[in-house]
Amino acid sequence: MSVSEASGAGLTVEELVARRGPATSVPHAREPLAPVVPTVLEATFDELLVPSWRTGQAITRRLERPRTLLSRYSRYALTGDVVVGALAAALAVRVRFHTIPDTYLALPVLLPATWVVINWLYRTYERRYVGSGPDEFVRIARAGLILFASVAAVAYSLNGNFPRTLALMSVPFAVLGSMTVRCLLRAALHRARSTGRGLHRTVVVGRSDAAIALIEQLRHTENSLHHAIVPVGVCLPAAEVTPSHVHDVPVLGTPAEVLDAVSRAGADAVAVVSQPDLSGHALRRLSWALEDRGVELLVSPGIVEVAGPRLSIRPLAGMSLLHLERPVLKGTRRALKVAFDYSATLVLLTLLGPLMLALALAVRLTSRGPALFRQTRVGTDGREFTVYKFRSMVIDAEARLAALATADEGNGVLFKMRHDPRVTRIGRVLRRYSLDELPQLLNVLRGNMSLVGPRPPLPSEVAGYSPTEVRRLRVRPGMTGLWQVSGRSDLTWEESLRLDLRYVDNWSLALDLSILWRTVRAVTQGSGAY
């Protein structure tokens, strides 16, 4: 079969899509995330960000270019910052003086203007950062610190004529308000992308094994559509262009024909993965050609599970070298994480103390045995400790395990069973909403665990660990983690291990806050818990 016959030369991508049938539509690894903001506000932002969008549209159709959607996001983000800045200033003055004196009438104008300028300097309106994840909120938080310093400097220069309470109230209102606006916009953006709008129609260029790996990663990653990259074509080396499709994506030619493939596919981006023929000057010339066409170029460095903050570009002798920072496992950032763990745990114990007492009483009254379940787990550097949980099973659960071995629905390492007969009635409720794990707050206070981290393994698991898996023990295990917010018991062992290693290599306080926020949503939905 010739290259032209294999790739369907002369046909449009839509014709190629029709040829291979309904299976070619890009699948969702998961349903779109549940709304996290009030319905009325969500509907308002949907109308602003995604006018007249219709559910059920095929993602293979061109609905709206990514640049258009992200530009609209940036405009509404800027407008939101102006509005919340003005409201924050007016509210702070109103609380401080009950009425707004003439002296401070300019504040609701100056504060939002300053806030927008600082956000612009921190590039929070650039398309590369808007809707991108925690990095967007980190930049807003840093801009908030500069805003606070600016307002404090003005107050100091006015020799006390500017009340400090205005700075203490207006800046937090502005920062929190801007973050709320971004949350609303991101929710609308993600829903828009899940219906086909603003997606980067991408041509993947590289060896078939690398192309398949990228396509699978995009399709099975929770945030695949949130990042808006959808493969619509593949360009393989000449020796490999034999199939008509690679993993349900049509083959459109060779790397030498990538520009033609971009035109035929109506692509917005080209992703180059493990392609030695496209490197150095050849890759540079391709970037020039794509620039003229308004098409983005994405190049995979071949490094997996490494977060953006650890990557930087270092110019050397006319070359751009990718520098990979070492994971920060100790030092000031680690101390900050420990301080956050202790302070947040004390607050949670104060707030949840009555609930925990009620749950303990319910466990004791509904089944025979103690309220708490104790089990030996392995923590940092292989040190064993006792983990505490509310008992969700009958007291002879371990003795019954052998009889249920054939009904194992777990991941091959941990025993899991959706309808385990050993689980008590109250235990099913506890497990569904992860209430059985609340006593682990005591483990956090004792220094055995963290609020966020890898799942604490059993000694029997650790005994069979490979050198790669032992890396999970370099940080404290957590009450929640990436495994908790990415499927919980529905994950395979390999997926759980991959998520834990990703956390160990890339952890930061911003990542912890993001996971804690996502945990609230995962727990309330109760998905993957049994």
C-alpha positions as CSV (number, residue, x, y, z in Angstrom):
1,M,0.0,0.0,0.0
2,S,1.4,3.4,-0.9
3,V,1.8,6.3,1.5
4,S,-1.0,8.2,-0.3
5,E,-3.4,5.2,-0.1
6,A,-2.5,4.6,3.6
7,S,-3.0,8.1,4.7
8,G,-6.1,8.8,2.5
9,A,-4.4,11.5,0.4
10,G,-6.9,13.8,-1.3
11,L,-9.5,13.4,1.4
12,T,-10.4,15.9,4.1
13,V,-10.0,15.0,7.7
14,E,-13.8,14.9,8.1
15,E,-13.9,12.4,5.3
16,L,-11.2,10.4,6.9
17,V,-13.2,10.6,10.2
18,A,-16.3,9.4,8.5
19,R,-14.4,6.5,6.9
20,R,-13.3,5.1,10.2
21,G,-16.8,5.5,11.8
22,P,-18.0,6.7,15.2
23,A,-15.1,5.3,17.1
24,T,-12.9,8.2,15.9
25,S,-14.5,10.8,18.0
26,V,-12.2,11.7,20.8
27,P,-13.3,9.8,24.0
28,H,-13.6,11.2,27.4
29,A,-11.6,9.4,30.1
30,R,-14.1,10.9,32.6
31,E,-17.3,12.8,32.6
32,P,-16.8,16.6,32.9
33,L,-16.1,17.6,36.5
34,A,-19.1,18.5,38.6
35,P,-19.9,22.2,39.0
36,V,-18.2,23.8,42.0
37,V,-19.9,27.2,41.9
38,P,-23.5,28.3,42.2
39,T,-25.6,27.3,39.2
40,V,-26.9,30.8,38.4
41,L,-23.4,32.3,38.4
42,E,-22.1,29.4,36.2
43,A,-24.9,30.0,33.7
44,T,-24.0,33.7,33.5
45,F,-20.3,33.0,32.9
46,D,-21.2,30.3,30.4
47,E,-23.2,32.9,28.4
48,L,-20.2,35.3,28.5
49,L,-17.5,32.8,27.7
50,V,-19.3,30.4,25.4
51,P,-22.1,32.1,23.6
52,S,-24.7,29.7,22.1
53,W,-22.7,26.6,22.7
54,R,-24.5,23.3,22.1
55,T,-23.9,20.1,24.0
56,G,-23.2,16.9,22.0
57,Q,-21.2,18.6,19.2
58,A,-18.6,16.3,17.7
59,I,-15.2,17.3,18.9
60,T,-13.8,16.5,15.4
61,R,-15.7,19.6,14.1
62,R,-14.2,23.1,14.1
63,L,-16.4,25.1,16.5
64,E,-14.1,27.8,17.8
65,R,-10.4,28.4,17.6
66,P,-8.4,28.1,20.9
67,R,-7.0,31.6,20.5
68,T,-10.5,33.1,20.2
69,L,-11.7,31.3,23.3
70,L,-8.6,32.2,25.4
71,S,-8.6,35.8,24.3
72,R,-12.2,36.0,25.5
73,Y,-11.2,34.4,28.8
74,S,-8.4,37.0,29.2
75,R,-10.7,39.9,28.5
76,Y,-13.3,38.7,31.1
77,A,-10.5,38.0,33.6
78,L,-9.2,41.6,33.2
79,T,-12.8,43.0,33.5
80,G,-13.3,40.8,36.6
81,D,-10.1,42.2,38.2
82,V,-11.3,45.7,37.6
83,V,-14.7,45.0,39.1
84,V,-13.5,43.1,42.1
85,G,-10.7,45.7,42.7
86,A,-13.3,48.5,42.7
87,L,-15.7,46.6,44.9
88,A,-12.8,45.7,47.3
89,A,-11.8,49.3,47.7
90,A,-15.3,50.5,48.1
91,L,-16.2,47.8,50.7
92,A,-13.0,48.4,52.7
93,V,-13.7,52.2,52.9
94,R,-17.4,51.5,53.7
95,V,-16.5,49.2,56.6
96,R,-13.9,51.6,57.9
97,F,-15.8,54.8,57.7
98,H,-19.5,53.7,57.2
99,T,-19.7,56.3,54.5
100,I,-17.1,57.0,51.8
101,P,-15.3,60.3,52.6
102,D,-14.4,62.6,49.7
103,T,-10.7,62.0,50.5
104,Y,-11.0,58.3,49.5
105,L,-13.3,58.6,46.4
106,A,-10.3,58.0,44.2
107,L,-9.4,54.7,45.9
108,P,-12.0,52.6,44.0
109,V,-10.4,53.8,40.8
110,L,-6.7,53.7,41.8
111,L,-6.8,50.2,43.4
112,P,-8.3,48.3,40.5
113,A,-6.0,50.1,38.1
114,T,-3.0,49.2,40.1
115,W,-4.3,45.6,40.5
116,V,-4.7,45.2,36.8
117,V,-1.2,46.6,36.1
118,I,0.4,44.2,38.6
119,N,-1.5,41.3,37.2
120,W,-0.4,42.3,33.7
121,L,3.2,42.4,34.9
122,Y,2.9,38.9,36.3
123,R,1.4,37.8,32.9
124,T,-1.8,36.4,34.4
125,Y,-3.6,37.5,31.2
126,E,-1.4,35.7,28.8
127,R,-2.9,32.8,26.9
128,R,-0.2,30.4,28.0
129,Y,-1.3,30.8,31.7
130,V,-5.0,31.5,31.6
131,G,-7.0,28.4,32.5
132,S,-3.7,26.4,32.9
133,G,-4.1,25.2,36.4
134,P,-2.4,26.1,39.8
135,D,0.2,28.2,38.1
136,E,-2.5,30.8,37.2
137,F,-3.5,31.1,40.9
138,V,0.1,31.2,42.1
139,R,0.7,34.2,39.9
140,I,-2.4,35.9,41.2
141,A,-1.2,35.2,44.8
142,R,2.2,36.7,44.0
143,A,0.6,39.7,42.4
144,G,-1.5,40.1,45.5
145,L,1.6,40.3,47.7
146,I,3.0,43.1,45.5
147,L,-0.3,44.9,45.7
148,F,-0.3,44.6,49.5
149,A,3.3,46.0,49.6
150,S,2.3,48.8,47.3
151,V,-0.7,49.8,49.4
152,A,1.4,49.5,52.6
153,A,4.1,51.7,51.1
154,V,1.5,54.4,50.2
155,A,0.0,54.2,53.7
156,Y,3.5,54.7,55.2
157,S,4.4,57.6,52.9
158,L,1.2,59.4,53.9
159,N,2.4,59.4,57.6
160,G,-0.6,57.7,59.0
161,N,-3.2,59.6,57.0
162,F,-4.1,56.4,55.2
163,P,-5.7,53.9,57.6
164,R,-3.8,50.5,57.7
165,T,-7.2,48.7,57.9
166,L,-7.9,49.7,54.4
167,A,-4.8,47.8,53.2
168,L,-5.7,44.9,55.4
169,M,-9.2,44.6,54.0
170,S,-9.1,45.8,50.4
171,V,-6.1,43.6,49.2
172,P,-7.5,40.3,50.5
173,F,-10.9,41.1,49.0
174,A,-9.3,41.9,45.7
175,V,-7.1,38.8,45.6
176,L,-9.9,36.4,46.7
177,G,-12.4,38.1,44.3
178,S,-10.0,37.7,41.4
179,M,-9.5,34.0,42.2
180,T,-13.2,33.5,42.4
181,V,-13.7,35.1,39.0
182,R,-11.0,32.8,37.6
183,C,-12.7,29.7,39.1
184,L,-15.9,30.7,37.4
185,L,-14.2,31.4,34.1
186,R,-12.2,28.1,34.3
187,A,-15.4,26.1,35.0
188,A,-17.0,27.6,31.9
189,L,-13.8,27.1,29.9
190,H,-13.6,23.5,30.7
191,R,-17.3,22.9,29.8
192,A,-16.7,24.7,26.5
193,R,-13.8,22.5,25.7
194,S,-15.7,19.4,26.7
195,T,-18.2,20.3,23.9
196,G,-15.6,20.9,21.3
197,R,-14.9,24.6,21.5
198,G,-11.4,26.0,21.7
199,L,-9.6,22.7,21.2
200,H,-6.1,22.6,19.7
201,R,-6.5,20.2,16.7
202,T,-3.0,18.7,16.8
203,V,-1.0,16.8,14.3
204,V,1.4,14.4,16.1
205,V,4.8,13.9,14.4
206,G,7.1,11.1,15.5
207,R,7.6,7.3,15.7
208,S,4.5,5.2,16.1
209,D,5.3,4.1,19.6
210,A,5.9,7.7,20.8
211,A,2.7,8.9,19.0
212,I,0.6,6.1,20.5
213,A,2.0,6.9,24.0
214,L,1.1,10.6,23.6
215,I,-2.4,9.9,22.2
216,E,-3.1,7.4,25.1
217,Q,-1.9,9.9,27.6
218,L,-4.1,12.6,26.3
219,R,-7.1,10.4,26.1
220,H,-6.8,8.8,29.6
221,T,-5.6,11.8,31.5
222,E,-8.3,13.4,33.7
223,N,-7.5,16.9,32.4
224,S,-6.9,16.0,28.8
225,L,-9.7,18.2,27.4
226,H,-8.9,20.9,30.0
227,H,-5.6,21.3,28.3
228,A,-7.5,21.4,24.9
229,I,-5.1,19.2,22.9
230,V,-6.9,16.7,20.6
231,P,-4.9,14.6,18.1
232,V,-6.5,14.8,14.6
233,G,-3.7,13.4,12.5
234,V,-0.3,11.6,12.7
235,C,2.8,11.9,10.6
236,L,5.1,8.8,10.8
237,P,8.5,8.1,9.4
238,A,8.5,6.8,5.8
239,A,9.4,3.3,7.0
240,E,6.4,3.2,9.3
241,V,3.6,4.7,7.1
242,T,1.8,1.5,6.5
243,P,-1.5,1.7,8.5
244,S,-4.3,4.1,7.7
245,H,-4.7,5.0,11.4
246,V,-2.6,5.0,14.5
247,H,-4.7,4.4,17.6
248,D,-7.8,5.6,15.7
249,V,-6.1,8.8,14.5
250,P,-5.6,9.0,10.7
251,V,-2.1,8.9,9.3
252,L,-1.7,11.9,7.1
253,G,1.8,11.4,5.8
254,T,5.5,11.6,6.8
255,P,7.4,14.3,8.8
256,A,8.4,15.8,5.4
257,E,4.6,16.3,4.7
258,V,3.7,17.8,8.0
259,L,2.7,21.2,6.5
260,D,0.4,19.6,4.1
261,A,-1.0,17.5,6.9
262,V,-1.7,20.7,8.9
263,S,-3.6,22.2,6.0
264,R,-5.7,19.1,5.4
265,A,-6.5,18.6,9.1
266,G,-7.2,22.3,9.8
267,A,-4.7,21.9,12.7
268,D,-3.9,24.6,15.2
269,A,-0.8,22.8,16.6
270,V,2.0,20.3,15.8
271,A,3.4,18.1,18.5
272,V,6.8,16.6,17.7
273,V,7.6,13.5,19.8
274,S,10.8,11.3,19.4
275,Q,11.5,12.3,15.8
276,P,15.2,12.5,15.0
277,D,14.6,13.8,11.5
278,L,13.0,16.9,13.1
279,S,15.7,18.4,15.3
280,G,18.2,21.2,15.2
281,H,17.9,23.3,12.0
282,A,15.1,21.2,10.6
283,L,12.9,21.8,13.6
284,R,13.8,25.5,13.5
285,R,12.7,25.8,9.8
286,L,9.5,24.0,10.7
287,S,8.8,26.5,13.5
288,W,9.2,29.3,10.9
289,A,6.8,27.7,8.5
290,L,4.2,27.1,11.2
291,E,4.6,30.6,12.5
292,D,3.6,32.0,9.1
293,R,0.5,29.8,9.3
294,G,-0.4,30.8,12.9
295,V,0.1,27.2,14.1
296,E,1.7,26.4,17.4
297,L,4.7,24.0,17.8
298,L,4.9,21.7,20.7
299,V,8.1,19.6,21.3
300,S,8.2,16.8,23.7
301,P,11.5,16.7,25.6
302,G,11.1,13.0,26.3
303,I,10.8,13.6,30.1
304,V,7.7,12.3,31.8
305,E,5.9,13.2,35.0
306,V,7.9,16.4,35.6
307,A,6.0,19.5,36.5
308,G,6.6,22.8,34.7
309,P,8.3,24.6,37.7
310,R,11.1,22.1,37.6
311,L,11.9,22.8,33.9
312,S,13.7,25.8,32.6
313,I,15.6,26.8,29.4
314,R,19.3,27.6,29.6
315,P,20.9,29.1,26.5
316,L,24.4,27.8,25.8
317,A,26.5,28.5,22.7
318,G,23.5,29.3,20.6
319,M,21.6,26.2,21.8
320,S,18.7,26.0,24.2
321,L,19.2,23.4,26.8
322,L,16.4,22.0,29.0
323,H,17.4,22.2,32.6
324,L,15.7,19.9,35.1
325,E,15.8,21.1,38.7
326,R,16.2,18.5,41.4
327,P,13.1,17.8,43.5
328,V,13.0,19.9,46.7
329,L,12.4,17.4,49.5
330,K,14.0,19.3,52.4
331,G,14.8,22.8,53.5
332,T,12.5,25.9,53.8
333,R,9.7,24.7,51.6
334,R,9.5,21.4,53.5
335,A,9.4,23.3,56.8
336,L,6.6,25.5,55.3
337,K,4.7,22.3,54.4
338,V,5.0,20.9,58.0
339,A,3.9,24.2,59.5
340,F,0.9,24.2,57.2
341,D,0.0,20.6,58.1
342,Y,0.1,21.3,61.8
343,S,-1.9,24.6,61.7
344,A,-4.5,23.2,59.3
345,T,-4.9,20.0,61.3
346,L,-5.5,21.9,64.5
347,V,-8.2,24.0,62.8
348,L,-9.8,20.8,61.3
349,L,-9.8,19.0,64.6
350,T,-11.5,22.0,66.2
351,L,-14.2,22.2,63.6
352,L,-14.7,18.5,63.1
353,G,-14.2,17.3,66.7
354,P,-18.0,17.1,67.4
355,L,-18.5,15.2,64.1
356,M,-15.7,12.7,65.0
357,L,-17.2,12.1,68.4
358,A,-20.6,11.4,66.8
359,L,-19.1,9.0,64.3
360,A,-17.2,7.2,67.0
361,L,-20.4,6.7,68.9
362,A,-22.3,5.6,65.8
363,V,-19.7,2.9,65.1
364,R,-19.8,1.6,68.6
365,L,-23.6,1.5,68.7
366,T,-24.1,-0.2,65.3
367,S,-21.6,-3.0,65.5
368,R,-19.6,-5.0,68.0
369,G,-16.0,-3.8,68.6
370,P,-14.0,-0.6,69.1
371,A,-14.6,2.6,67.3
372,L,-11.1,3.0,66.0
373,F,-9.2,0.6,63.8
374,R,-5.4,0.5,64.2
375,Q,-3.1,-0.9,61.5
376,T,0.7,-0.8,61.0
377,R,1.7,1.2,57.9
378,V,5.1,2.3,56.5
379,G,6.0,6.0,56.5
380,T,9.0,8.2,55.6
381,D,12.2,6.3,54.9
382,G,10.6,3.0,55.7
383,R,9.7,3.8,59.4
384,E,6.6,1.9,60.6
385,F,3.8,3.6,62.5
386,T,0.2,2.9,63.6
387,V,-2.5,4.5,61.5
388,Y,-5.9,5.3,63.0
389,K,-9.2,5.0,61.1
390,F,-12.8,4.6,62.1
391,R,-13.7,0.9,62.0
392,S,-15.8,0.3,58.9
393,M,-15.7,-3.6,59.0
394,V,-16.7,-6.3,61.4
395,I,-14.1,-7.2,64.0
396,D,-13.1,-10.5,62.4
397,A,-12.6,-9.0,59.0
398,E,-9.1,-10.3,58.6
399,A,-10.2,-13.9,59.4
400,R,-12.8,-13.7,56.6
401,L,-10.4,-12.4,54.0
402,A,-9.2,-15.8,52.8
403,A,-12.7,-16.9,52.0
404,L,-13.2,-13.8,49.8
405,A,-9.9,-14.0,47.9
406,T,-11.6,-15.2,44.6
407,A,-13.8,-12.1,44.6
408,D,-11.0,-9.6,44.6
409,E,-11.7,-6.6,42.4
410,G,-8.6,-4.7,43.5
411,N,-5.5,-3.7,41.5
412,G,-3.5,-6.8,42.1
413,V,-1.7,-5.5,45.2
414,L,-4.6,-4.3,47.4
415,F,-7.7,-6.3,48.1
416,K,-10.8,-4.4,47.0
417,M,-14.4,-5.5,46.7
418,R,-17.3,-3.2,45.7
419,H,-19.8,-5.1,47.9
420,D,-17.6,-6.5,50.6
421,P,-19.8,-8.4,53.1
422,R,-17.4,-7.5,55.9
423,V,-18.3,-3.8,55.7
424,T,-20.9,-2.6,58.2
425,R,-23.9,-0.5,57.3
426,I,-22.3,2.6,58.9
427,G,-19.0,1.6,57.4
428,R,-20.4,1.9,53.9
429,V,-21.3,5.5,54.6
430,L,-17.9,6.2,56.2
431,R,-16.1,4.8,53.2
432,R,-18.1,6.4,50.6
433,Y,-17.4,9.9,51.9
434,S,-13.9,9.0,53.4
435,L,-15.1,9.8,56.9
436,D,-13.3,6.7,58.2
437,E,-10.0,8.5,57.6
438,L,-10.7,11.5,59.8
439,P,-8.8,10.0,62.8
440,Q,-5.7,10.2,60.7
441,L,-5.6,13.9,61.7
442,L,-4.1,12.5,64.9
443,N,-1.4,10.9,62.8
444,V,-0.6,14.2,61.2
445,L,-0.2,15.8,64.6
446,R,2.1,13.0,65.7
447,G,4.3,13.7,62.6
448,N,3.6,10.3,61.0
449,M,1.6,11.6,58.1
450,S,0.8,14.7,56.1
451,L,-2.5,16.1,54.9
452,V,-1.3,15.5,51.3
453,G,1.1,12.8,50.2
454,P,1.3,9.2,48.8
455,R,-0.9,6.5,50.2
456,P,0.6,4.9,53.3
457,P,1.5,1.3,52.3
458,L,1.3,-1.9,54.3
459,P,4.6,-3.6,55.3
460,S,3.7,-6.5,53.1
461,E,3.5,-4.1,50.1
462,V,6.8,-2.5,50.9
463,A,8.5,-5.9,51.2
464,G,7.9,-6.4,47.4
465,Y,8.8,-2.9,46.3
466,S,11.2,-2.4,43.4
467,P,13.8,0.4,43.6
468,T,11.4,2.6,41.7
469,E,8.5,2.0,44.1
470,V,10.7,2.6,47.1
471,R,10.9,6.3,46.0
472,R,7.3,6.7,47.3
473,L,8.7,6.6,50.8
474,R,10.8,9.7,50.5
475,V,8.0,11.9,51.8
476,R,5.4,11.5,54.5
477,P,2.3,9.6,53.4
478,G,-0.9,11.6,53.2
479,M,-4.5,11.5,54.2
480,T,-5.2,12.5,50.6
481,G,-3.2,12.8,47.4
482,L,-3.3,12.6,43.7
483,W,-4.6,9.0,43.9
484,Q,-7.5,10.3,46.0
485,V,-8.6,12.9,43.5
486,S,-8.0,10.8,40.4
487,G,-10.1,7.7,40.9
488,R,-9.4,6.3,44.3
489,S,-10.1,2.5,44.3
490,D,-10.9,2.5,40.6
491,L,-7.2,3.0,39.8
492,T,-4.9,0.2,38.8
493,W,-1.7,-0.3,40.8
494,E,0.4,1.2,38.0
495,E,-1.8,4.3,37.9
496,S,-1.6,4.7,41.6
497,L,2.2,4.3,41.6
498,R,2.6,6.8,38.7
499,L,0.5,9.4,40.6
500,D,2.4,8.9,43.8
501,L,5.8,9.2,42.1
502,R,4.6,12.3,40.3
503,Y,3.7,13.9,43.6
504,V,7.1,12.9,45.2
505,D,9.0,14.4,42.3
506,N,7.0,17.6,41.9
507,W,5.4,18.5,45.3
508,S,4.9,22.0,46.4
509,L,2.6,23.9,48.7
510,A,0.6,25.1,45.7
511,L,0.1,21.5,44.5
512,D,-1.0,20.5,48.1
513,L,-3.6,23.3,48.1
514,S,-4.9,22.2,44.7
515,I,-5.2,18.6,45.8
516,L,-7.0,19.6,49.0
517,W,-9.5,21.6,46.9
518,R,-10.0,18.7,44.5
519,T,-10.4,16.3,47.5
520,V,-13.5,18.1,48.7
521,R,-15.1,17.6,45.4
522,A,-14.0,13.9,45.1
523,V,-15.2,13.1,48.6
524,T,-18.6,14.8,48.1
525,Q,-19.2,12.9,44.9
526,G,-18.1,9.6,46.5
527,S,-16.8,8.2,43.3
528,G,-14.2,5.4,43.4
529,A,-14.8,4.7,47.1
530,Y,-15.6,1.2,48.3
